[in-house]
Amino acid sequence: MSDQNAPAALSPSAPAAPMNTLAIIAFVLSFFVSIAGVICGHLALRQIATTGESGREFALAGLIIGYVLTAIGLLAVVVTVVMMVVYLVFFGVMFTTIADYPR
């Protein structure tokens, strides 16, 4: 008599590929130092392609987050510089015209 509800025997499976450490570092660094996350992400993808390690998702996430945060940072710098130039031009002209009035 066989028991049909008995759990199936666990079959031996291939061991999981080790996680690429640089991919995890890229993911974490992309939140704090986005350029370092991008560099580590590219290096991790190259290592993963050659060694067959896992962690491609972490490397890609580090790249994407790093590039997005770098773009946001650069945009913030550009906007700040433009605002400073506009401010200095506007108030520079205003202060020179006020100083030119006779007393």
Steps between C-alpha positions, in 0.01 A plus 500: 500500500650836399432829664421758232510791744856435611746780420721442202861426573721802462714466195854632516528825310795695375641740755406863447761721342672725752388861518738755350617724783567794272136492385380541857754778559379674183140483619580643843741768375256624237288651779789685665767563236323453171811518280666224703184291462513542124866404480458198727187397308687493170787307655257255659320436170831420334597263783159331491528447125839334533453300822132407480426627850154619597418860586432644157179656633686678779760631255232627262306661785819669618563630150149629449475665842850643465432649158165646607641656816800634308268661246289653778815633668630652179160655430498650849846651443396647164179647644692647795759663275231643272309636798817660641579665167146632464507624860834675458401655168166622634628634832828618351310722257263609775780597738694688235194701403424582864860613555484725193216714637603847610472567872 
